[in-house]
Amino acid sequence: MTLMTAEKYLESMKKTKKQVYFMGEKIDITEHPIARPALNSVAITYDLCFNPEYENLFTATLESGEKVNRCLTFWKSIDDLLKKYKMIQITARMTGRGNARTVGADAINAIGSVSYEMDEELGTEYHQRFLKYLKYIQDNDFTISGSITDAKGDRSRRPVQQTDPDMYVRIVEKKSDGIVVRGAKLHQSVAINAHEHIFAPCTTMREDEGDYAVAFAVPADATGLFHVYGRQPSDTRRMEDDNSDSGNLNHGGNESLLVLDDVFVPWERVFMCGEWKWTFPMIHRFAGYHRNCYGAGKSAIADVVIGAAALMADYNGLSKKSAIRDKLTEMVHMARTIYACGLTSCVEGYCTPSGIYNVNLMYTNVTKLHVGRMTYEIARLAEDIAGGSLSTLPSCRDLKDPIVGKYVEKYLKGVDGVSTENRMKLMRLIEHFCYGQGSVYFLSEALHGAGSPQGQKLLIERESDLDTKKEWAKALAGISG
C-alpha cells in the first residue's frame, strides 16, 4: 500500500482509457486547458499527504499500521469527522474549490455503514464485498467519484412511471457472473478525474422499483461508460494563450454527465441489488455526509472571496469607510455561521452499528440550507465592494497592447502603490467566484449540490421533534395534560 504523489496521480490519469467528451470532441483531460485546472485541484490532495503541516489531516492510519488517504477510510470517531471537515477547509482555501475527493469518501462511508446493517438483517454478503473493494482502492490510492444524482426525466413521475425507463440507473440484466446496468448520473463533480466510480440511488425506491435499488462500483474507463464534460461560465477563457482573464489561474472544478450504456458489473462489485427498503438509509447517510462537506468547503471559499473584497477595498482606497467595514463584517459573520453549523454536525455525530460514525442530520441540513442562501449574499456584497468595473473590465491583454495599453494602465488604476495589473487580476478573481467559472462551485453548487433546499427542509422537519418542544413549553407555562 503506497500513497501516490501528485506526479504519480497525473501519470495514472494519462494511462486511463476513459471516454471524455467536451464541445463535440473526445479530449485528453491531462492536456486540455479547460480540464487541466480541475485535475490540478485533485492532484494537490495527493501532495498534501506528504506535507508535515497537513499530513495528520489528509492521511489516516489503519489498524494494520498502514497509512492511507483519509478519503479512503471509514470514519470511526468524532475526531475522524472533524479531521475530514478541516481537511476540506484547507483544500478549498488553497484551490478555490472543495476537496475533490470527499464525494467519494461520502459514498464509501454511506455504503459501508448501510451494507453492514443489510448483511446483519438479510444475511447478504454486501459488506464483505465492500471491504474487499475498499482494500483494493486503498492499495492503489485511487480517487473515487460518488455518483448519485439520476437524470430523473419527468420529475412528477416515479422511476417506474417514466416514459423512458433509463431516467434512473437500473439493472437491465442479471447474469451468473454479474449485472448489466443502464442510465446516467448528472452533475458529477470530479468524475472525469477519478479512477473509479461508486454508484448509488438518489431517491427512496418502492417495492415495484427493485431494479433501481442498486449500488455498485466500476472503473472510470469501463466499457460503455461515457463522460460528457459540462460547460461553465467563461470556461473558454482557459483556452486563451496566457489564461490571464480566468481569475483562478491554476485550479478549478468540473461537472459531467456520466452515461452507463449497458455496463457490466461483476458480483464482487455489487453492494445492493433490489433491496429497495434500504435505499432510504443509504441516500440519507450519503446526503448527510455530503451536506456536511459544504459547511467546510463553501465557508473556506467564502473566506477567499472576503479576502479579495477586503483587498479590493484597499486598492480602491475605501478600506476605512464604515460602510465597507460593516459589509465585510457581515460577510465574515455569514461565513463563520456556515462553518460553525457544519462543525457542530461533526461534534454531534453518532456511531452506527457498523462502527462508522455519521454526522448529526439536523445540523448538517441546517448547514446546507444556510450555504444555499448565505453564499449568494456574500457574493452580492463582494460585488458591491468591488464596484462596477467588475462587470465592464477590459481584458488583461488590453493592458499590454501597444496602442491602448497606456490608457488602460492610466484609467483603471486605484490607489498609489498598487499596479493596475494587480487590481485587474483581483477583479478577475472576484468575478470568477461571483459569476464566472468559479460560481458553479461557489454558488450554483451551494444551492443545488447534495440536494435542493426543499430536501434540506424536509430533513429538518423530520428531525425537529416538535412534540418534545411542546412539552418544554407546557412545563414552563404550567400547562398539564
N, C-alpha and C positions, 0 to 999 in steps of 0.2 A: 504494500500500500504506500503510494508516494504522492505527496502534494505537488501539483503542477505549478510551474511558474507561468506568468503571463505569456512569455515567449513560447513555452510548450503548448499552452492553450491555443494560441494563434496558429501554431503549426498544425494542431489537431483539427482546427476548423478548415484549413486548406485541404486536409486529407478526406474530409467527408464528401459524400456524393449527393447531398441533399438538393432537392429541386426548389430553387428560389427564383421567383419572377417579379420583376418590377417594371412598370411602364411598358408592358408588352414584350419584354425580352428576359431571357434567363441571365442571372447575374452571379458573379463571384463576390460573396459578401466580404471577403478579406481585401478586395481591391476596389470595390465600388465606393465612390466618395460619399454617397448618401448613407450607405450601410455601415461603413467603417467606424464612425463615431460611436454607434451603439455597441459594436464589437469591443471598442476600447473600454466602454463602461463595464463590460463583463470582465475583461482582462485585468482590470485593476483589483477586482475581488480575489484574484489569484495571488498577485504580488503582495497584497496586504497581509496575507497569511504568513509572510516571511519578515514583516516589519515588526521589530521588537516592541514598538509602541502600541501596536494594534493586534498582535498575534493572539492574545488572550481572548479577544472578542471574535476574531474571524476563524479560529480553529477550536476544535473540541477534542478531548482525549477519550477514547473508547475504553471499556472495561479491559480490553486486551492490552491497553497501553499505547495503541496506535493513534496517531493524530490525523484528523480529517477536517475538511472544511465544515464549519458549523451548519451550513445549509444542507449538509448531507447526513444529519443526525436526527434522532428523536430528542425532543426537549423533555428532560426528566426532572426538572425542578423550576422553581420561580427564577432562580439565578440564570438558568438557560434562557428563559423567556426574556429576561432583562438584557442579557448579552446580545441576543438576536436583535432586540429592539435598538440597542445602541450601535450595533454593527451597521444597521440600515442608516442610522443618522450620520455616521461617519462617511459612508459611501456617498450619500446624497449630497453632502456638502462638498465633496471632492469632485463629483461628476455633474451635479445639477440634475440628477435623477436618482431614484431609489436604488437599493441594492438589487441588481438584475436577477440574482439567483434565489431570492426569497420566495418567489411564487412557486418554484419547485419544492422548496422546503415546506411551504404550507401544505402542498399536496402530499408530501411524504408523511407529515405528522397526522394529517386528517385520515388518510388511508391506513396508516399504521395503527392508529388507535381504534378505528372502526372495524378493520379486518380482524383484530384480536377479539372484539366482542362478538362479531359474526361467528368466528370459529367456536367460541365458548358456548354460544346458544345453538348453532346449527350443526356443529360437528364438521364444518368445512375445513379446508387447509389453506385458505387465502393468506392468513398472517404468515405462515411459514414460507409460502411462496414470496411474500413481500420482503421478508427478512433476507432471503437469498438474493433477491433483486437489489435490495439496499446494499448488501455486501459488494455486489458487482459494481454498482455506481460509485461506492466509496473507494474501492480498489483502483478505479480508473480516474477518480476525481472529476467526474463529469458535471457539466452544467445541465440542470434539469428544467424543463418547461412544464408548468402545471396548466393543463388545457381543460377549461371548464365551460366557458360560455358557448352555447349552441347557437346555430343560425336562427332558430325559432319560427321563421316563416310568419304565419298569421298569429299574432300574439294573443288573439282572443280564443284560440283553439289549443286543446291539449295535444301532446305529441302524436297520439294515435288518431287524432281528428284532422291532421294536416292533409291537404291535397297531395303534397309530396311527402312521403314518409321519411325522407332523408333530412328533414329540417332539424332533427335531433339525432345525434350519433347513436347508431343502433347496430345490433347483431343481425347480419343478414344470412349467416350460415354457421352451424356448429359442426365441427369435424372431429375425428378421433384424436387429432393432434393439436387442435386449437379452434379459434373462431375467426370469422371474417367480419370486419366492421366497415360501415359506410356512414358518411356525414361530413360535417365541418364544424370547426370551432372558430369563432370570430374574436377580434381584438386581442390577439395572443402576444402579450409582451414577451420579449426575449426569445420567442420560439425559433427565429432564424439563427440565433446564436447558441442554441442548445445542442448537446449531444443526444439527448433522449427526451421524449415527451411522455408525461403521465396524463392519462385522460380519466375524467370522472363526470358524472351527470351534473347538470346545472339547475335542475328543478326536482322536486319530490315526485316520484313516479307512483302510479296506481297499479292495481293488480293486473289489469289488461295491458300494461306497458312494460312488461318484463324485459322485452328486447332492448329497451332503452336504459335499463338499470345495469349499466356495465362500466367497469373501471379496469384499466389495463395500461401497459407501457409498451412503447415501440421506439426503435432507433429513429433519429431525425431524418435519416436517409432511407427509411423503409420503402420498399416498392409500393407505389400507389399513393405516397404521401407528397403533397404539394404545398409550398408556402408562397402565398401571394402577398408581397410587401405592400403595406398601406401607405398612401400619400399623407404628407404632413404640411402644414402651412410653411411656406418659404423654403421647402426642402431642396429645391434646385439651386439655391444659393451655395450649397455644398459643392456643386459641380463647377463653380466659377474658379478661375485659376488660383486666386490667393485666399479664398474662403473667408475674406475679411468682413463680409456683411452677415455672417451666420450667427454672430453673437457668442455662442458657446462653441469655441473653435475645435475642440478635440473630443468632446463627449456628447452623447445623445441617447435617444431611445428609439424603439421601433414597435410597431404593432402589425400583425399579419393575419390574413385569412389562411387557416390551416385545413386543408382538404384531405379527407380519407376516402380514397376511391378503391373500395374493396381491398382493404389492407388486412393481411393475415397476421394473427396474434397467437403465438403458441401458448398452451395452457399455463405454463410456468410464469407467464407474464400477465395472466388474467387474475384480477383481485376482487371482482364482483361480476356475477353473471346471472342476472334475473332476479336477484334478491331485492325486490322493489321496496320492501319496508325499510331497508337500510339506506336508501338514498337520502332520507331526511337527515339522520345524524352526520352522514358524510358531507353533505352540502353545507350544513350549518357549522360544522367544525372548520371546514376549509374557509368559509366566509368569515368566521370569527378570527382565525389566524391572519387572513389576508387584510381584513379591515384594520386590524391592529397595526400592520405594517405601515399603513397610510399615516398614522399618527407620527411615526418617526420620519418617514420619507418626505412627506409634504411639509412638515414643520421645518425640516432641515433646508429644503429648497426655499421655503419662505424666509429663512434666515439669510440666505444668499440674496434674495430679492430685496430684503430690508437693508442689507449692507450696501447693495447697489444704489438703492434710493437715497440712503444717507450720504453716500459718496457723491451722488449727483447733486444733492443739496449743497455739499461743499464746493463742487465745481461751479455751481451757479451762484455762489455767494449768498445762499439763503439758509445756511445751517443754524443760524442763531435766531431765526424768526420763530416766534412762539407757535404759530400755526403749523409750521413744518415739524417742530419738535413734538407737537401734540399728535400729528398723523403718524410719525414714526413710533411713538409710544403705543398708539392703538394697534399698529401692525405687530409690534412685539407682543402685546397682550394676547392677540389672536393666535400667533404662532405658538406661544407658550401654553395657551389653553389646549390647542390641538395635541401638543406633545404630552402634556400632563394627563390628559384623558387616556391616551394610549399607554402611558407608563402605568397608570392605575389598573388598566385591564390586565397588565402583566402581573403586578403585585397581588391583585385579587384573583389570580388564576387558581386552577384546581387540578388535582390528579385524576385521570380517567382510570378505569380498571386495568388498562394495559401498562400503567406506569408512566404514560406520556402525559405531559401537562397541557391543559387547554387554557386559553385566556378567558377572562370574565366576559360573557357575551353581552351583558348590559353595557359595560363601559367601552367595549370595542365598537359597538354600534353607535354609541354616543360620539365616540371619536370620529368615526367615518361621517356621521351626519354633520358634525362641525367642519370637517375637512371640505365637504361639498359646498359649504357656504363661505367659510372664512377665507379660503384661498382666493376666491374671486374678489372679496373685499380688499385683501392685501394687494392683489394685482391692481385694483382700481386706485388705491392710494399711491402705489408706486408710479402709476401713470400720471396721477395728479402732481406728484412732486417733481417728476422728470420734466413735465411741460410739453407743449405742443410739438416741439421738434421731434419728439419720439415717433410721430406719425408721418413726418414730412422730410426726414433726414436724407440728404443725398447719399450716394454710395461712397464708401471709403476710397474707392478707386478714383472718384472725382477729386479727392484731396490731392492725389498725385498727378493729376492732369496738368500738362504744361501751360494750358490756356486758363482754365477756370480754377485750378488748384489754389492759387493765391487768394481768390475770393472766398472759397470755402474755408480756407485757413483763417481768414480775417473775420468773417461774419458769423462763423459758428463757434467762436471762441467764448469761453466763460471767464472765470477769474484769472488773474495773473498767476503765472507759475504752473499752470496746467495746460498741456498741449491740446490743441483742437483734436488731434488724432485720438488721444486718450479719452476725451469727452465723447467723441463719436463711438468709440469702442464700448464705452459704458452704456450709452443709449441703445446700442445694438443688443447688449446683454439683457437689458430690461425689456426691450421689445421681444426678444427670444422667449422669455418666460410669460409675458403678458398676452401676446397674440401671435407670436412666431412659432417656430418648430417646437420649442420647449413648452408651449402652452398645452400641448397634447398631454404631457405627463404631469404638468403642474396644475392645470385647470380641468380640462375635459376628463382626464382620468380620475381626478379628485371627485368629480360629480358622478360618473358612471362606473368607474372601476370597482370591482368587488361587489357589484350590485348597486341598484338605484337607491336614491334617498328613501323611497317608499318601502323598499326592502328593509332598510335600517329601522324605520319607524315600526314596522310590523314586529321585528325582533325586540325592540324596546318595549312595545306594548306587551309582548309575550312575557318579558322578564320583569314587568313593572310591579307585580304583586300588590295591586291596589287594595285587596281585602285586608291585608296586614296594615297598610297605611290608614285605612278607615278605622281599624281598631285602635291605633295610636291616637287618632283624633277623638274618638269616643272617650277614651280614658282621660284625656286632658279636659274634655268638656263635661265630664261627669255623666255621660250617657250610658245607661245599662241596657243590655239586650240587643 
